[in-house]
Amino acid sequence: MNPISFKSVFVGMWSHVLNTNEKKHHHCIPCGYTYDPVEGDPDYGIPPGTAFEDLPDSWVCPICGASKEMFEPDHESHNPAHGGAG
């Protein structure tokens, strides 16, 4: 049996969380919808953890139907650990 250290498990878990939280939110200019990469867009087959940049080109705003080109990155971090609005 291989012993697994607490440190390796802890670091592995948090590195995934931190990498996911580092992905920026983007908001739709026409309607204000915010795409949250932590949540993804499961109603349209986009799994949690999907960065905005990794969305397919065919993805559109689920509220108003605007294309990805109509989104811009939020200027504030949404990661409370970095002092953002959360």
Backbone as ProteinMPNN parsed JSONL, in Angstrom:
{"seq_chain_A": "MNPISFKSVFVGMWSHVLNTNEKKHHHCIPCGYTYDPVEGDPDYGIPPGTAFEDLPDSWVCPICGASKEMFEPDHESHNPAHGGAG", "coords_chain_A": {"N_chain_A": [[0.849, -1.181, 0.0], [0.636, 2.133, -0.921], [1.485, 4.94, 0.852], [-0.329, 7.947, 0.95], [0.418, 11.241, 1.102], [-0.891, 13.813, 3.172], [-0.267, 16.377, 2.38], [0.23, 16.147, -0.432], [-2.301, 15.43, -1.388], [-3.839, 17.628, -0.524], [-2.547, 19.819, -1.817], [-2.924, 19.056, -4.478], [-5.767, 19.146, -4.671], [-6.307, 21.882, -4.152], [-4.823, 23.17, -6.146], [-6.282, 22.638, -8.422], [-8.684, 23.973, -7.82], [-7.766, 26.639, -7.547], [-6.744, 27.094, -10.146], [-9.122, 26.932, -11.622], [-10.536, 29.088, -10.522], [-8.972, 31.18, -11.353], [-9.661, 31.638, -13.933], [-11.199, 33.968, -15.993], [-14.259, 35.816, -15.585], [-16.711, 36.664, -18.008], [-18.723, 39.172, -19.461], [-21.838, 39.763, -21.103], [-22.223, 42.249, -23.42], [-24.621, 43.369, -24.62], [-26.794, 42.404, -22.902], [-25.888, 41.979, -20.286], [-25.502, 39.512, -19.054], [-23.466, 37.272, -17.188], [-20.843, 35.141, -17.87], [-19.719, 32.482, -16.066], [-16.882, 30.738, -15.499], [-16.488, 28.768, -13.568], [-18.978, 27.665, -13.143], [-19.753, 27.029, -15.748], [-21.876, 26.263, -18.542], [-24.167, 24.371, -18.236], [-26.729, 23.856, -19.285], [-26.411, 24.127, -21.965], [-24.551, 22.255, -22.604], [-21.967, 22.865, -21.737], [-19.421, 22.111, -19.674], [-18.761, 22.561, -16.092], [-15.912, 24.521, -15.165], [-14.96, 25.268, -17.623], [-13.111, 27.48, -19.462], [-13.79, 30.766, -20.743], [-12.489, 31.272, -23.141], [-12.266, 28.747, -24.148], [-14.754, 28.018, -24.964], [-16.943, 26.78, -27.53], [-16.946, 28.224, -30.842], [-19.508, 28.454, -31.749], [-21.065, 28.885, -29.534], [-23.475, 30.828, -27.814], [-24.817, 33.677, -26.027], [-26.865, 32.664, -23.388], [-29.05, 34.143, -22.653], [-29.658, 36.369, -24.414], [-28.763, 35.59, -26.903], [-26.485, 36.625, -28.087], [-23.329, 36.601, -29.824], [-20.048, 35.194, -29.045], [-18.25, 37.229, -29.545], [-19.461, 39.46, -28.606], [-18.983, 39.643, -25.953], [-17.131, 40.72, -23.092], [-14.205, 40.634, -21.007], [-14.566, 40.648, -17.46], [-13.475, 43.284, -15.397], [-12.951, 43.207, -12.721], [-11.8, 40.862, -10.34], [-13.439, 37.803, -9.624], [-12.797, 36.194, -7.619], [-12.865, 35.688, -4.334], [-10.607, 35.237, -2.762], [-8.71, 36.791, -3.87], [-9.493, 39.316, -3.332], [-11.676, 40.187, -4.788], [-15.037, 40.858, -6.051], [-16.489, 38.568, -5.795]], "CA_chain_A": [[0.0, 0.0, 0.0], [1.384, 3.382, -0.996], [0.903, 6.01, 1.67], [-0.544, 9.221, 0.265], [0.586, 12.283, 2.101], [-1.921, 14.843, 3.244], [0.196, 17.527, 1.596], [0.031, 15.924, -1.864], [-3.742, 15.482, -1.656], [-4.271, 19.005, -0.313], [-2.003, 20.654, -2.892], [-3.618, 18.666, -5.706], [-7.135, 19.672, -4.644], [-6.327, 23.338, -4.234], [-4.297, 23.655, -7.419], [-7.411, 22.604, -9.353], [-9.604, 25.059, -7.458], [-7.157, 27.921, -7.878], [-6.696, 27.221, -11.596], [-10.477, 27.217, -12.083], [-10.919, 30.428, -10.099], [-8.185, 32.166, -12.071], [-10.3, 31.895, -15.213], [-11.966, 35.203, -15.878], [-15.651, 35.931, -15.96], [-16.963, 37.55, -19.143], [-20.122, 39.586, -19.464], [-22.459, 40.072, -22.388], [-22.416, 43.699, -23.525], [-26.023, 43.745, -24.827], [-27.789, 42.12, -21.854], [-25.286, 41.959, -18.955], [-25.291, 38.149, -18.546], [-22.073, 36.974, -16.87], [-20.42, 33.745, -17.993], [-18.864, 32.084, -14.947], [-16.216, 29.492, -15.877], [-16.624, 27.77, -12.507], [-20.269, 27.011, -13.356], [-19.947, 26.61, -17.132], [-23.24, 26.485, -19.037], [-24.622, 22.991, -18.395], [-27.937, 23.776, -20.112], [-25.964, 24.091, -23.36], [-23.497, 21.258, -22.74], [-20.649, 23.39, -21.364], [-19.191, 21.638, -18.307], [-18.083, 23.444, -15.145], [-14.468, 24.594, -15.316], [-14.61, 25.632, -18.992], [-12.746, 28.892, -19.631], [-14.516, 31.433, -21.83], [-11.706, 31.107, -24.363], [-12.423, 27.373, -24.617], [-16.112, 27.785, -25.453], [-16.975, 26.66, -28.985], [-17.31, 29.462, -31.54], [-20.957, 28.466, -31.967], [-21.751, 29.193, -28.28], [-24.069, 32.172, -27.743], [-25.366, 34.064, -24.732], [-28.111, 31.951, -23.141], [-30.137, 35.088, -22.385], [-30.061, 37.18, -25.571], [-28.303, 34.999, -28.153], [-25.322, 37.331, -28.641], [-22.16, 35.756, -30.077], [-18.908, 35.371, -28.126], [-17.591, 38.507, -29.834], [-20.181, 40.509, -27.884], [-18.629, 39.521, -24.537], [-15.838, 41.267, -22.697], [-13.813, 40.147, -19.679], [-14.803, 41.518, -16.315], [-12.235, 43.918, -14.945], [-12.733, 42.832, -11.33], [-11.706, 39.433, -10.083], [-14.559, 37.241, -8.871], [-12.222, 35.261, -6.666], [-12.744, 36.391, -3.044], [-9.264, 35.094, -2.207], [-7.898, 37.856, -4.452], [-10.071, 40.615, -3.0], [-12.686, 40.591, -5.763], [-16.427, 40.996, -5.631], [-16.975, 37.242, -5.467]], "C_chain_A": [[0.894, 1.242, 0.0], [0.745, 4.424, -0.099], [0.795, 7.294, 0.849], [-0.464, 10.311, 1.316], [-0.562, 13.291, 2.028], [-1.546, 16.022, 2.357], [-0.069, 17.319, 0.11], [-1.446, 15.979, -2.237], [-4.231, 16.918, -1.567], [-3.811, 19.91, -1.455], [-2.699, 20.333, -4.206], [-5.03, 19.223, -5.773], [-7.138, 21.173, -4.863], [-5.756, 23.869, -5.531], [-5.404, 23.646, -8.461], [-8.372, 23.759, -9.075], [-9.031, 26.409, -7.856], [-7.078, 28.126, -9.383], [-8.071, 27.549, -12.152], [-10.86, 28.649, -11.737], [-10.144, 31.522, -10.821], [-8.801, 32.507, -13.426], [-11.246, 33.075, -15.05], [-13.428, 35.033, -16.264], [-15.735, 36.872, -17.157], [-18.436, 37.944, -19.106], [-20.559, 39.987, -20.865], [-22.75, 41.568, -22.431], [-23.892, 44.051, -23.723], [-26.95, 43.527, -23.624], [-27.222, 42.057, -20.438], [-25.094, 40.584, -18.349], [-23.798, 37.946, -18.286], [-21.822, 35.485, -17.011], [-19.419, 33.469, -16.884], [-18.201, 30.751, -15.29], [-16.3, 28.405, -14.809], [-17.908, 26.977, -12.707], [-20.406, 26.426, -14.751], [-21.35, 26.998, -17.594], [-23.856, 25.117, -19.318], [-25.875, 22.842, -19.258], [-27.594, 23.675, -21.596], [-24.751, 23.182, -23.55], [-22.094, 21.734, -22.417], [-20.387, 23.006, -19.906], [-18.545, 22.691, -17.405], [-16.573, 23.382, -15.349], [-14.022, 24.984, -16.713], [-14.338, 27.129, -19.082], [-13.524, 29.477, -20.805], [-13.806, 31.208, -23.163], [-11.863, 29.717, -24.971], [-13.838, 27.05, -25.074], [-16.084, 27.63, -26.969], [-17.409, 27.975, -29.623], [-18.817, 29.574, -31.745], [-21.748, 28.82, -30.703], [-22.26, 30.627, -28.326], [-24.587, 32.42, -26.338], [-26.702, 33.344, -24.519], [-29.305, 32.87, -22.871], [-30.603, 35.78, -23.668], [-29.593, 36.641, -26.919], [-27.126, 35.696, -28.802], [-24.149, 36.369, -28.81], [-21.051, 36.055, -29.062], [-18.219, 36.715, -28.325], [-18.246, 39.673, -29.091], [-19.944, 40.444, -26.374], [-17.293, 40.206, -24.293], [-15.501, 40.764, -21.302], [-14.162, 41.163, -18.603], [-13.467, 42.063, -15.848], [-11.922, 43.572, -13.503], [-12.642, 41.326, -11.228], [-12.944, 38.99, -9.323], [-14.082, 36.212, -7.87], [-12.031, 35.992, -5.347], [-11.35, 36.289, -2.44], [-8.337, 36.177, -2.739], [-8.524, 39.224, -4.246], [-11.125, 41.098, -3.975], [-14.076, 40.602, -5.175], [-17.069, 39.664, -5.321], [-18.17, 36.864, -6.134]], "O_chain_A": [[1.795, 1.371, 0.829], [-0.427, 4.755, -0.277], [1.729, 7.669, 0.141], [-1.2, 10.293, 2.302], [-1.112, 13.569, 0.962], [-2.394, 16.594, 1.671], [-0.551, 18.237, -0.553], [-1.802, 16.516, -3.286], [-4.963, 17.378, -2.444], [-4.604, 20.681, -1.995], [-3.029, 21.241, -4.97], [-5.45, 19.719, -6.818], [-7.904, 21.677, -5.684], [-6.172, 24.936, -5.982], [-5.468, 24.545, -9.299], [-8.816, 24.439, -10.0], [-9.733, 27.234, -8.44], [-7.323, 29.235, -9.857], [-8.182, 28.365, -13.067], [-11.444, 29.351, -12.563], [-10.601, 32.662, -10.896], [-8.495, 33.55, -14.002], [-11.998, 33.157, -14.079], [-13.784, 34.234, -17.131], [-14.913, 37.777, -17.296], [-19.293, 37.131, -18.758], [-19.775, 40.473, -21.68], [-23.45, 42.09, -21.563], [-24.383, 44.958, -23.052], [-27.804, 44.37, -23.349], [-27.988, 42.079, -19.475], [-24.575, 40.476, -17.238], [-22.963, 38.395, -19.071], [-22.483, 34.665, -16.373], [-18.394, 34.143, -16.777], [-18.886, 29.731, -15.367], [-16.189, 27.223, -15.133], [-17.94, 25.769, -12.475], [-21.103, 25.427, -14.931], [-21.935, 27.955, -17.086], [-24.049, 24.738, -20.473], [-26.062, 21.807, -19.896], [-28.399, 23.19, -22.39], [-24.014, 23.314, -24.527], [-21.122, 21.074, -22.785], [-21.05, 23.514, -19.002], [-17.867, 23.599, -17.887], [-16.021, 22.328, -15.666], [-12.821, 25.03, -16.977], [-15.219, 27.946, -18.814], [-13.873, 28.764, -21.746], [-14.45, 30.98, -24.187], [-11.625, 29.525, -26.164], [-14.103, 25.935, -25.524], [-15.28, 28.283, -27.634], [-18.15, 28.75, -29.017], [-19.341, 30.677, -31.899], [-22.959, 29.032, -30.773], [-21.574, 31.527, -28.811], [-24.771, 31.487, -25.557], [-27.579, 33.407, -25.381], [-30.448, 32.412, -22.862], [-31.794, 35.782, -23.978], [-29.976, 37.167, -27.964], [-26.791, 35.4, -29.949], [-23.994, 35.43, -28.029], [-21.113, 37.037, -28.323], [-17.667, 37.278, -27.38], [-17.654, 40.744, -28.963], [-20.632, 41.117, -25.608], [-16.436, 40.262, -25.176], [-16.397, 40.496, -20.502], [-14.067, 42.372, -18.81], [-12.45, 41.371, -15.902], [-10.764, 43.63, -13.09], [-13.329, 40.602, -11.948], [-13.444, 39.723, -8.47], [-14.88, 35.444, -7.332], [-11.136, 36.83, -5.234], [-10.947, 37.169, -1.679], [-7.298, 36.457, -2.14], [-8.138, 40.189, -4.905], [-11.444, 42.287, -4.0], [-14.274, 40.389, -3.979], [-18.099, 39.623, -4.648], [-18.668, 35.757, -5.928]]}, "name": "protein", "num_of_chains": 1, "seq": "MNPISFKSVFVGMWSHVLNTNEKKHHHCIPCGYTYDPVEGDPDYGIPPGTAFEDLPDSWVCPICGASKEMFEPDHESHNPAHGGAG"}
